[in-house]
Amino acid sequence: MQSKEDSLAKISKNLILSEPFYGFLLIMLNKIWNKRVVPTAGVSKNGINYQLAINPDFWETLTDDYKFGVLKHELLHIAFFHLTDHHNYSDRKLANIAMD
């Protein structure tokens, strides 16, 4: 069985090569494994940069195609400025739902 690190590296490489826009966003991220990210994955601010946190238990249940999609989904939060614009909304929970 492939380790979660090897799996993330493989999916990341495929994303960088097949869709450079997403690849550009992906290479700037600090990537961490965190079981407190329940139940899936998420991006957050990390100083002047961004961080991708992935729940390892969730990651290991996914097919490669689904992992590819999860990465793209999280990267779109950055591309659409969701992390920098969320403070503009009075109902942050509703804004988060809409942004997803």
N, C-alpha and C positions, 0 to 999 in steps of 0.2 A: 504494500500500500504506500502511496506517495505521501510524504509529510505535508503538513499544511503550508509550510514555507515554500517547498518545491512547487506545490499546487498554485500558490499565489504568484510565484515567479513565472510559471508557465502561462497562466492566464494573463498576467501583466504583459509578458512578451507578445502574446498573440494580439492583445489589444493595441499595443504600441505599433506593431507592424501593420495591422489591418485597418486601424482607425487612428491615425496620428493625432487628430485633435484631442481625443480622449487620452492618448498616450502622453501628450504634452502635459495635461493636467495631472495625470497619474504620477509622472516622475518627480513632481515637486512635493508630493505628499510624504509625510512621515507615516509609516504604516505600523500599526501595533495590533496585537491580539489581546482581547479584553473580554472576559466572560461577563463583565458587568454591562456590556452593550447587549441589552435584552430586547428582542430575541435575535437580532440580525446583525446589522452593520450601520455605521454612521460616520459622517464627516463633522469636524469641528475646527474652530480656530485653534492655532497652536503658535502663540506669539505672533509674528508677522506672516506666518505660513498657515497651512492647513494640515489636519491629521485625519487619517482614515483608521477607524477602529473596527475590528471585525471580531465577532464572537466565534471562537474556534469550533465550538460544538455545532453551531449553525453552518459554518463554512464546510465542514466535513460531510454534511448531509446532502450537499448540492452536486448536481452534474456540472461539468465544465461549462456548458452553455449557460446555465443559470448563474454560475459564478461570474461569467463574462457580463451578463446582464446586470447583476448586482453592482459590479464595479462601475459600469456606465451610469446606472441610476445615481449612485453616490456622487460621481463626478459631475453630473448635471446640476446637483445642488450648488456646486462651486461655480460652474459656468453661468448659471442664472442668478448669481449673487444672493442666494437664499441665506447664506450665513452672515452677510453684511447688511441685508435689508430687513431681517426679521424684527428688528426693534421698531420698525415703522408701523407695526400692527398692534392694535389694542388687545386683540384676542390671539395670543401666540399659539395656543393649542390649535385653534382653527386655522391659523396661517400655516402651521406645520402640516396639517392634513392637506390643505390646498396645495402646498409646495410638493408634497409627495405625489 
